[in-house]
């Protein structure tokens, strides 16, 4: 009989209970601004279903996702989650603030707060280093500083940006991440905010659903840029994670890039392999929000096309409105592939231990 599946959630959103919780970690010069404006980067899309699950409000009050002990009781334990990668509660937006010094200070304060609160609450929580990607030199220093904490397992930044992430402007971030053996992840929600460009090449969608539907286009932009600009030739040990950007678009992108590379390779002479080969080696994707075709076997075929058994990782997006249940969401996927996606791929990426009874199970 098969035991409990090994599960790593690659996207659990934690948040501050109160704005003032950050003050002990933030230089005093920024206190008033933080209390009055917070991240200070505001969106323009109203969600009629809200963003956060109301049943995830902790017993003692506060926003959903603000109490590490309640998250263990409400989510981690009932769903059998072995580890959760904490991705924050919207702090990635700080990179799009007009003041880079304020942004850098807030990111550093958040990291110190995270280490003192959630990461000390349970060894099952692993952290993401928030950075101000608009100031790569300072971001690299922050990566070096926080990478000393073994419970920080990746660097995270918003997918909304002023230019695609393959641009050499960002390379100090990748150099620091590779130097410290950490993957770099991007998360949506900042498209069209602050100093970022419009969320689509044609401008601004009208409503939340329209904006939400098209988010994968931005992830395609960044992955295309990373490969074509030669980031993975320059940083051969770097891994890059697309969190909460969907997954069914990836085979199409790989095919299109490979086809065009065969005719246009002179424009990217630093590339030594097909673009799809760089993607399969260096890119990882998370499952939520998973696509839901009428015929589930179509999703299985797409997973096979993109080698999901190697590059996909389960994510729930807890405690957001479109949470994916790990006991249900991958049931149409063959067992061996499902086990890889639920936990083993993330364990390998983040260097997390397997349960004793599962060591040596389901090799890559």
N, C-alpha and C positions, 0 to 999 in steps of 0.2 A: 504494500500500500504506500502510495506517495505521501510524504509528510507535508507540512506547511510550506508553501512556496517561499523562496527567499526574495524579499522585495525591498528595493531602494527607490524612494520617491525623489526624483531629480528636480522637483519644483514645489516646495512648501513655502508659502508666504508668511513670514513672521513680521510683526510690527511693534512699534512703541505703544505702550499703554497710554502714556501722556507725553505731550511735547516736552515737558520739563525734565523727563527722564534722560534726555540727551545733554542737559546743561553741565553735569559734572565732567563731561568729556570734551566740551566745546570751549575754546578760548572765549573769555568774557566779552571781548569786543563784538562777538557775533550773537550774544544772548538775545538782545532785544529783537534783532532781525529774525532769528529763528522762531521766537515765540509769536511774533506778529505775522510772519509770512511763510514759515516752514521751508519746504523745498522751493517755493516761489516760482514754480513752473506749472502753469495751469493748462488743462485741455479744454476742448470745446464741444465734446460729444456727451450727450446725456444718455445713460443706459436706463431704459424703463424697468428692467429687472434688477437694478442695482448692480453692485460689484461683489459684495461680500455676503456670505451665507449668514442669516440671522441665527441659525441654530448653533453657530460657532462662537457666539458671544460667551466669554468665560463666565464662570459662576459668580465671580466677584465684580462683574461688569467689565467695561473696557471694550475696545474694538475686537472683532474676530481676528484670531491669530496673534493676540498680544500677550498670552499667558502660556509659557512653555509646558507647564504641568497640565493645564486643561487640554492642550493639543495632544499630549500623550494619552490622556483619558478619552478624549472625544474622537480622536482619529488614529493615532499611531497604534495603540493597543487593539482596538476593535478590528482594524483592518490588517493587522499583522505586519506592520511596516518595520523592517529591521533598522534602516537608516533613512534619514530625510536630509536633503540638501536644502538649506535655507537660502531663499533668494530675495528676502526683504519685502517691504510693503510699498514700493514705488520710489525708493531712494535713487534708483538709476536716473531719474529725472534731474537730479542735481547737476549732471554733466551738461545740461542745456540751460543752466542759469547764466545770465549775462556777466556775472561777477565770478571769475575763475577762482579767486582766493576764497571767497565764501564757499563755493562748491567743494573745493579741496578740503577745507576745514570741516564741513559737515560730513563728508565721506569718511574722513579719519575718525571723527567722533562716533559716527554710527558703528564703525568697525570695532572700536574699543567697547562700546556699549554691548554689541553683539557677543563679544568674547566674554564679557563679565556676566551676561544674563543667560541667554539661550545656550551657549556652548558649555557653560558650567552646570546647566540644569540636567543634562542627560548626555551620555556618550553617544547616543543614537542621533543627535543633531550634529550636522557638519555645516560649516559656514562658507559664505561667499564673500570675498573681499570687494567691497564697493569702492569704485574709483571715480574720479572726475576725468572722463576720457577726453575732455576738451583741453586738458593740460597734460599731455603724455609724460613730460619730464617729471612732474609731481606725482602723477599716477604710478610711474615706475618706482619712485621712492616709497610710496604707500604699499605697493606690492612687496617690495623687499622688507618693509617693516612688519607687515602682518603675516607674511609667509613663515615667520618664525613660530607661529602658533600652529601646531600639527592638526588642529581641528578646522583650520581654514583650508578648504580643498579645491577652490577655484577662484578666479577673478570674474566679476560680473559687471556688465555695463548695458545700458539701454540700447535697443536697436534703432531708436531715433538718433540721427546724427547729421552733421553738416556736410559730410562727404562719406563715400563708401569706405568700409573698414580695411580694404586692402591698401589704401593710400599710405605712402611712406610716412606721413604725419604721425600715424599711430604706431609705427614700428617700435619705439621705445617701450610701449606697453607689452608687446609680444616678446621683446628681448628679455624683459624682466620676468614675464610669466615663464618663459622657457628656462631661464636661469634658475628659477625656483621650483621647476617641475610641476607647474600648475596649468590646467587648461583655462581658456578664456571663454566665457559664455555671454550671450546676448539675450535680452528679454524684451518683449514688446510692451507697448503702452505709452511710449514717449514720442511716437510718430506724430509730427505736426505740432509739437509743443516747443516752447521756449525758442532757442536760437536754431532749432532743427529746421530743415526744409519741409515742404508740404509732404503729407503722407503718401501721395501718389505722384507719378511724373506729370500728371495732368492737373494737379492742384488738390483741393480739399473736398472730400466727400461731404454729403449733406447731413447724414445721420449716423448714429453709433453702429447700427448693423452694417451699413455700407463700409464704414471705416474698418470694422472688425473683420469683414469678409476678405478684405484685400491685404491684410497684414503680411501674408506670405510673400507678396511681391518685394517687400523690403528685405526679407531674409534672403531671397534669391539674389537681390542686388549685392548684399554683403558677401555671400559665398562666392558669387561670380567674381567679385573684385579681389577677394583674398587669393583665389586661385590664379587669376589672370595677372595680378600684380607680382606674383612669385613669392608671396609670403611664406609658403611652405617649403620652398627651396632655400630661402634665407634662414628660416627657423624650422629645421626638419623634425624637431621633437614636439612642436606645438600642436595641441589639439584645440579645436574650436567647436563650441556647442551652440546649437540653435534651440533655445527653450521656447516652448509655447508658440511656435510658428507654423504648426501643421507639418505634415510629412509627405503627402501624396504628390506634391509638386516636384520632389527631388529627382525621380527618374527622368522626367521631362527635361529638367535643367541639365542633368548629366549628358543626355543624348544630344541636346542642342549644343552644349559646349564642345563635346567631342567632335561633332560634325563640323563646326566652324573652325576648330583648331586645325583640322586637317588641311584647310584651305588658307588659313590666316596665321599660321604659326610664326611667320616672320615678324609679326607684330608683338610676339611674346617669346623672344628667343631664349629666355632664361628657363622656360618650361622644358623639362626633359621627359615628361610622360603625358599621357592623355589626362585632360582635366578630371574625368571621372575617377581616375586612379588616385589623384590627390584628395578628392572628396571622400572616397572610401577609407583612406588612411587617416585623414586628419579631421574630418567633420563628424560630429555626433548630433543627433536630433532627439527630441523628446516627444512623447506620444500625444500629450494633451495640447490643444483640442483635437482629438483624433477624428479623422474623416469617417463618415458613416454612410457608405453606399447602400443602395437597396439590396444588393446581393453581396453579403459579407465576403464571399470568395474573391470578389474583385479587389478588396483591400489586401487579402492574403497575397494575391498576385503582385500587387504593387510593393508589398513588403519584400517579396522575393526578388523583385527587380532591383531594389535599392540595397539589398543585403542587410535588411533590418536586424537579422540575427547577429550582426557585427556592430552596427552603428546606432541602433535605436535604443532609447532608455525610457522606462515608464516614468510618467509624471502625473500628478493628480490635480495640481493647481489649487489645492486646499489653502484657504477656505473661500475661494472665489465661486461665483455663481455657476460656472460651467465645470465644476469639479468632476473628475473621472474616477469611478469606483474601480480599484484594482482587482476586485473579485469578479467584475463583469466585463470590463472594457476590452479585454484581449481574449475573450473566450472563443472567438472564431479563429484565432491564430493557432497553428499546430503547436503541440506542447513544448517541443524542444526549443522552437523559436520564441515561444511565449516566456519560457523560463529565462532565456538569454535577455529578453527585453525587460522583464520584471526586475531582475537584479544583477545578473552576472556581468553584463556589459558595463554597468555603472561601477560595480565593485572593481573591475579591472582599471577603469579610467581613473577613479578616485583612490585607488589603492586601499580599499576597505576590506576587512576580513570577512570570510565566509563562515557560517556556523560550522561547528566541528563536524556535524553529521553530513554536511554537504560539500566539504572540501574534496576536490577532485571530480565533482559532478559537473556534467555539461560543459566540457572544454570548448574553447573558442574554435 
